[in-house]
Structures are given as C-alpha cells and as structure tokens.
Amino acid sequence: MTISTPAPSQRLAGALQPADFTQFQKICAQQTDASAFPLASVSEQIPIFDSTNVLPLIRGSTEERYSVMEQFQRALLTGPGVFVVKNLVPTSIIDKAEVITEQVNPRQEGSSSKASRRTFAYSEKHAKHDPESFAEYYGNDLLAAVCESWLGPGYQITATTNATFVGGDQQAIHRDYHVSHQTMDRIHRFPLINQIASQFLTLQAAIAHTDMPLSTGPTRFLPFSQQFDKGYISVQDPQYLEWTKPRMVQLPLNKGDAVFFNPATFHQPGVNVTDGERVANLLQVSAAFGRSMESCDRLGMSKSVFPVMKRWDEEIKDGKSDKSKLQLEALIAATASDYGYPHVIDNAVRGSPNSQAELIKKALEEGTETNQVLDALEAYQSWHKP
C-alpha cells in the first residue's frame, strides 16, 4: 500500500515541492498486476470483471463472496483506482429506467444542441415515480457487493443521469467529492490526513445507459493517481496536468456496463464527437460516516417502494420468486436510510430501530401489515429529523 500516513509535523500539505512531483510520477508509472485480479481481465491498466463470472460467487458462500469483494477493494485501493463490471444491469431494465428519465425530465425542443441534459436527484424521482422499475434497477446484489466492498454497510446511493451531446466543452481533470468541492485556499486548510481519508467515504460509478464507443467520450482516468497524498492540490497544478494528460486511459463501454472508481483517482469525462447521446447514470455512494451530495427523501422512497419489498419477501419465502434475499437486501440498502444519525435526541424512543432499513427488515421478518409499516416509518422520521 503506497498511501502513506503523514508524520505528525506534516499536519497540512503545504506547497508542492519538486520531490512531490517525482513521487507522483513514480506512483503513476506503476503497472497493474493482473495476478492480483484472477477474476478479471486487464485492459489499459483497468481490471474488467464480467457479471456472469462473479455473480455466482457473490451469491455463493461467505468466503466466495468476500474473495470477490477483496478484489474490488484492491482495485480501488492499491490497484489502478478504477475497474469495470460488464453487464451489471440488464439492458431491458435500463430501457425502463430511461422511460422514467424522459417522464420526469422531458427532452426539450432543440435540446440536442445543448452540451448535456442532467436529471438530478434521479434515484429519488425514480423510486417515487415507478417503484417497480426502481426495484428492478437497484435490487442488484452485485452492485451492493461493490458498494460494501469499499464502504462497508450502511452506505447510501444517490444518482444523477447525464446525457452528453456533441459539442460540449470538456471538463477539467479533477478528483471528486468531498475535498474537490472546496476552493484551493480551503483545501489547504484541511489536514493532509483528512484529505487522504476523504476517498474512503465515497464510491463513484457510472452505469452506461447507451453504448459508449471511444468516440462518444467515456471517462478517462490516470491509473494509480488515487495513491498520491497531495492529489487534491496537485490536480489543479499546470505541471501535473501537462504530465497527466497524455497518460490517461479510457475503455469503451456497452449499455449495462458500469465503471467504478475511487473519487481520488484523477479523471475527466471525454468529449462526444458523434451525433448520438452518451447517457450514463452517475452514482455517488456515500459511506455511513459521510454525507451524500444530494439529499433524498428516504421516507418517501421507502413508503413508495415498501409494497414491492413486501411482495418480493413473501415470494422469496414461498419459493415462488426468481429474486434472492441478497437482492432484497440490496433493494432495501438503495432505498432506505441505514444510519441512525442525525436524530432528535429528545424524541428518540428507547428500543426503536436505529435506522429505516432496520425498521423495514424487522417488519418483513414479522410480517407486519403495510399500513402499519408506513405509519411506523412516519413515526421514525419524527424521531430522526436533523
């Protein structure tokens, strides 16, 4: 592991020094060791996992599941900081999701002349507009395994769909949330150890909703750059950017593929030079210890999707479902809050569930009627308002 813990005297990153640039070059000159990823192929330094190979292991024994998750974590931590999962979401499910996108954010006349079309708070809108479609999309146990491999339990997913057209300006090379969403003066005030720790609070992903040949401009990455401690400062430095640009790599994606990456990995969406759209569902998955970029109405989402959860649970218990308990748990994780804070301490009821997700799981286990669960979720919300 090349991510280093700064000495106590090195509280702040300070100004970039010549030795920092030398270290940066050395780190980013590493080559991906294919033997570290026996379940993946490697192209352009990026491990590529196929869902048809890893999903049976995710649904297998605990040892098999963890062996896959260890490779996911390794790719993000000591590997290149990015990996691809082929066929993460079936195309038929993506098609249904895109219908919802059009309904909640209709294409405007002449929109193709604009650089992009974003649908913010998409996971919340998806859940409330069509809970069945939402359930099929996010009740994905492979997606859940990837999220947990990096963040542990209690993570939360937010999503923004983005359609990119020809003619848009290229974004600058950057790192992602949290530290990147600060001015440079403010970044310098964060202790270096906090800048390093930031990457462990978030997982970034893009699920392809269209085929993405290289001509459409899928995201470019600088492998191993997440391992450089002063990356949030150097990512805006001209010397670093000049060295970085010719060394960035990208892979074409097919509809349904997903790319996952450490938010500290230097990256840059490409330019679409085709006449078609490049559409992705951009996921930001936040650890229980962090905060999401978007605030979602988890109560509304949970109330909307709970009838689907209850039906799935009953069908699984009756042996009449093609769904699994793992898929149901993935759906709950994508819908409900699974972290007990913030809450109103004065109103906290002794013995109450610590999270919405725990309340839902307990209700399913006990076979509680839907109307009672919806009332309980409302009551829970009154205890846990910020």
C-alpha positions in Angstrom: 0.0 0.0 0.0 1.6 3.2 -1.1 -0.9 5.6 0.5 1.2 7.0 3.4 0.2 8.5 6.7 1.8 11.9 7.1 4.2 12.5 10.0 2.7 14.5 12.9 4.7 17.5 11.9 3.1 17.4 8.5 -0.4 18.4 9.5 -1.0 20.4 6.4 0.0 19.5 2.8 1.8 22.8 2.3 3.1 23.9 -1.1 4.0 21.4 -3.7 7.8 20.6 -3.8 9.9 19.1 -6.6 10.1 15.9 -4.6 6.3 15.7 -4.7 6.3 15.7 -8.4 8.9 12.9 -8.5 6.8 10.8 -6.2 3.7 11.5 -8.3 5.5 10.3 -11.4 6.7 7.2 -9.7 3.3 6.3 -8.3 1.5 6.8 -11.6 4.1 4.8 -13.5 3.0 1.6 -11.8 1.6 -1.2 -13.9 -1.5 -3.2 -13.0 -0.6 -6.7 -11.7 -3.0 -9.0 -13.5 -2.3 -11.8 -11.0 -3.9 -9.6 -8.2 -7.2 -9.9 -10.1 -7.7 -13.5 -11.0 -11.4 -13.0 -11.7 -10.8 -10.1 -14.2 -9.1 -9.4 -17.4 -7.0 -6.2 -17.7 -7.0 -3.7 -20.4 -5.5 -0.2 -20.4 -4.4 -1.0 -16.8 -8.1 -1.3 -15.8 -9.4 -4.7 -14.3 -12.6 -5.8 -16.1 -15.0 -8.1 -14.3 -17.9 -9.9 -16.0 -21.0 -10.2 -14.0 -21.7 -13.7 -15.4 -18.4 -14.8 -13.7 -18.6 -13.0 -10.4 -22.3 -13.0 -9.7 -22.4 -16.8 -8.8 -19.6 -16.2 -6.3 -21.4 -13.1 -4.8 -24.4 -15.4 -4.3 -22.3 -18.3 -3.1 -20.6 -18.9 0.3 -19.4 -16.1 2.5 -15.8 -17.0 1.6 -16.6 -16.8 -2.2 -18.4 -13.5 -1.8 -15.6 -12.0 0.2 -13.0 -13.2 -2.2 -14.7 -11.1 -5.0 -15.2 -8.1 -2.7 -11.5 -8.2 -1.8 -10.5 -7.9 -5.5 -12.9 -4.9 -5.9 -11.4 -3.2 -2.9 -7.8 -4.0 -4.1 -8.5 -2.4 -7.4 -9.7 0.8 -5.8 -7.1 1.0 -3.0 -3.7 -0.4 -4.1 -4.6 -1.1 -7.8 -5.3 1.5 -10.5 -8.2 3.1 -8.6 -10.8 2.1 -11.2 -12.5 -1.1 -12.5 -15.3 -2.1 -14.9 -18.1 -4.6 -14.4 -19.6 -5.8 -17.6 -23.3 -6.4 -17.8 -24.0 -5.0 -14.3 -27.6 -4.0 -15.3 -29.7 -5.8 -17.9 -30.5 -3.6 -20.9 -34.2 -4.3 -20.5 -34.1 -2.7 -17.0 -32.1 0.2 -18.3 -34.7 0.8 -21.1 -37.4 1.0 -18.4 -35.3 3.5 -16.4 -34.8 5.7 -19.4 -38.6 5.9 -19.9 -38.8 7.3 -16.3 -36.0 9.8 -17.1 -38.0 11.1 -20.1 -41.1 11.3 -17.9 -39.5 13.2 -15.0 -37.2 15.3 -17.2 -38.7 15.6 -20.7 -36.5 16.3 -23.6 -36.9 19.9 -24.6 -37.2 21.1 -28.2 -33.7 21.7 -29.5 -32.1 20.0 -26.5 -29.7 18.1 -28.8 -27.9 21.4 -29.4 -27.1 21.7 -25.7 -24.0 20.1 -24.2 -25.8 17.9 -21.7 -29.1 17.1 -20.0 -29.0 16.2 -16.4 -31.7 14.7 -14.1 -30.7 15.5 -10.6 -32.0 13.5 -7.6 -32.7 10.8 -10.0 -32.8 7.9 -7.6 -35.5 9.6 -5.5 -37.5 10.5 -8.6 -37.2 7.0 -9.9 -38.3 5.4 -6.7 -41.4 7.6 -6.3 -42.4 7.6 -10.0 -42.1 3.9 -10.7 -41.2 1.8 -7.6 -41.3 -1.4 -9.7 -38.7 -0.1 -12.1 -36.6 1.3 -9.3 -36.7 -2.1 -7.5 -35.6 -4.0 -10.6 -32.7 -1.5 -11.1 -31.4 -1.2 -7.6 -32.3 -4.6 -6.2 -28.9 -5.6 -7.6 -26.8 -7.7 -5.3 -23.7 -7.3 -7.4 -24.0 -3.5 -7.2 -24.5 -3.9 -3.4 -21.4 -6.1 -3.1 -19.3 -3.5 -4.9 -20.6 -0.7 -2.6 -20.0 -2.7 0.5 -16.5 -3.8 -0.6 -15.4 -0.2 -0.4 -17.7 1.5 2.1 -19.0 -1.3 4.4 -22.6 -1.5 5.4 -24.9 1.5 5.9 -24.0 3.2 2.6 -26.4 5.3 0.7 -26.8 5.7 -3.1 -27.7 8.9 -4.9 -27.9 9.1 -8.7 -27.9 11.7 -11.5 -28.5 10.8 -15.1 -26.5 12.7 -17.6 -26.9 12.7 -21.4 -24.0 14.3 -23.2 -24.3 15.5 -26.8 -21.8 16.6 -29.4 -20.2 20.0 -29.0 -19.9 20.1 -25.2 -16.8 21.6 -23.5 -14.5 19.1 -21.9 -14.4 19.1 -18.1 -11.1 19.7 -16.4 -9.2 16.8 -15.0 -10.3 16.5 -11.4 -10.9 14.5 -8.3 -14.3 14.1 -6.7 -16.3 14.8 -3.6 -15.7 15.6 -0.7 -12.5 17.7 -0.9 -12.8 18.6 -4.5 -15.9 20.7 -3.7 -13.8 23.4 -2.0 -11.7 26.4 -3.0 -8.0 25.8 -3.2 -7.5 28.1 -0.1 -9.9 26.0 1.8 -8.4 22.7 0.6 -5.0 23.8 2.0 -6.7 24.3 5.4 -7.8 20.6 5.6 -5.2 18.4 7.4 -3.5 16.2 4.8 -4.7 13.1 6.7 -8.3 14.3 6.2 -7.7 14.8 2.5 -6.4 11.2 2.3 -9.3 9.9 4.4 -11.9 11.6 2.2 -11.6 8.9 -0.5 -12.8 6.2 1.9 -16.1 7.9 2.4 -17.4 7.8 -1.2 -17.5 5.5 -4.2 -18.1 6.9 -7.7 -19.7 5.0 -10.5 -21.2 5.4 -14.0 -23.6 2.9 -15.4 -23.8 3.1 -19.2 -27.4 3.7 -20.5 -26.1 3.7 -24.1 -23.3 2.0 -25.8 -20.1 4.2 -25.3 -17.5 3.7 -28.0 -14.4 5.8 -27.5 -15.8 8.4 -30.0 -18.6 9.2 -27.5 -16.0 10.2 -24.9 -16.3 7.8 -21.9 -14.4 9.0 -18.8 -10.6 9.0 -18.9 -8.5 8.0 -15.9 -5.0 8.3 -14.6 -4.3 4.9 -13.0 -2.9 4.8 -9.5 -3.3 8.6 -9.0 -5.5 8.0 -6.0 -2.4 6.9 -4.1 -0.8 10.3 -4.3 -1.3 12.0 -0.9 -1.4 15.6 -2.3 -3.6 14.9 -5.2 -6.4 17.4 -4.3 -3.8 20.2 -4.5 -1.8 18.9 -7.5 -4.8 18.2 -9.7 -5.0 21.9 -10.5 -1.3 22.4 -10.9 -0.2 23.0 -14.6 2.9 20.9 -14.3 1.0 17.9 -13.0 -1.8 18.3 -15.6 0.7 18.5 -18.5 2.3 15.3 -17.4 -1.1 13.6 -16.8 -3.0 14.4 -20.0 -1.1 12.0 -22.4 -1.1 9.2 -19.8 -4.8 9.0 -19.2 -6.7 5.8 -20.3 -10.3 5.0 -21.2 -12.3 2.0 -22.1 -15.4 1.7 -24.3 -18.5 0.5 -22.5 -21.6 -1.3 -23.6 -25.0 -0.5 -22.4 -25.4 -2.0 -19.0 -21.7 -1.9 -18.1 -20.5 0.1 -15.1 -17.2 1.7 -14.2 -16.4 2.2 -10.5 -13.7 4.4 -9.3 -12.0 5.8 -6.2 -13.1 9.5 -6.0 -9.4 10.4 -5.6 -8.4 9.0 -9.0 -7.7 11.7 -11.5 -10.4 11.6 -14.1 -12.0 13.5 -16.9 -15.2 12.9 -19.0 -14.3 12.8 -22.6 -15.8 14.8 -25.5 -18.6 13.3 -27.5 -17.8 13.8 -31.2 -20.7 11.6 -32.5 -24.2 12.6 -33.5 -25.7 10.5 -30.7 -26.1 10.8 -27.0 -23.7 9.4 -24.4 -26.1 8.6 -21.4 -24.9 7.4 -18.0 -26.4 7.0 -14.6 -23.9 8.6 -12.3 -23.9 7.1 -8.9 -22.4 8.6 -5.8 -22.4 6.1 -3.0 -21.6 7.5 0.4 -20.3 5.7 3.5 -22.4 5.7 6.6 -19.8 8.0 8.1 -20.2 10.6 5.3 -22.8 12.8 3.7 -24.4 12.5 0.3 -24.0 15.2 -2.2 -27.8 15.2 -2.7 -30.4 15.0 0.0 -33.0 12.4 -0.9 -36.4 11.9 0.7 -35.7 8.5 2.1 -39.0 8.4 3.9 -41.0 9.0 0.7 -38.8 6.5 -1.2 -39.3 3.8 1.5 -43.0 4.3 1.6 -43.3 4.1 -2.1 -41.1 1.0 -2.6 -42.1 -1.0 0.6 -45.1 -2.8 -1.1 -42.6 -4.1 -3.7 -40.2 -5.2 -0.9 -43.0 -6.9 0.9 -44.1 -8.8 -2.2 -40.5 -9.8 -3.0 -40.1 -11.0 0.6 -43.3 -13.1 0.5 -42.5 -14.6 -2.9 -38.9 -15.5 -1.7 -40.3 -17.1 1.5 -42.8 -19.1 -0.6 -40.1 -20.2 -3.0 -42.0 -18.6 -5.9 -39.6 -15.9 -6.8 -36.6 -15.6 -9.1 -35.3 -13.0 -6.6 -33.0 -13.8 -3.7 -32.7 -12.5 -0.2 -29.5 -10.8 -1.2 -31.3 -8.9 -3.9 -34.0 -7.8 -1.5 -31.3 -6.6 0.9 -29.7 -4.7 -2.0 -33.0 -3.0 -2.7 -33.5 -2.0 0.9 -30.0 -0.6 1.0 -30.6 1.5 -2.1 -33.9 2.8 -0.8 -33.9 3.4 3.0 -31.5 5.2 5.3 -29.4 2.6 7.1 -27.7 5.1 9.5 -29.2 6.2 12.8 -27.9 9.8 12.6 -28.9 12.6 12.7 -31.8 12.2 15.0 -33.6 14.3 17.6 -32.2 13.0 20.9 -35.1 14.4 22.9 -37.6 12.5 20.8 -35.7 9.2 20.5 -37.8 6.4 21.7 -36.0 3.7 23.7 -35.9 0.5 21.8 -36.8 2.0 18.5 -35.0 0.8 15.4 -31.7 2.5 14.7 -32.5 3.1 11.0 -35.2 3.0 8.4 -33.6 -0.1 7.0 -33.7 -1.9 10.3 -37.4 -1.0 10.7 -38.2 -2.4 7.3 -36.2 -5.6 7.8 -37.9 -6.2 11.2 -41.3 -5.5 9.6 -40.7 -8.0 6.8 -39.4 -10.6 9.3 -42.5 -10.2 11.5 -45.0 -9.9 8.6 -46.2 -6.5 9.6 -49.1 -5.1 7.6 -48.1 -2.5 5.0 -50.2 0.3 6.5 -48.6 -0.3 9.9 -45.2 -0.1 8.4 -45.9 3.1 6.6 -47.2 4.6 9.9 -44.0 3.4 11.7 -41.8 5.0 9.1 -43.6 8.3 9.6 -43.1 8.0 13.4 -39.4 7.1 12.9 -39.0 10.2 10.7 -40.3 12.4 13.6 -37.5 10.9 15.8 -34.8 11.4 13.3 -35.3 14.8 11.7 -32.0 16.7 11.5 
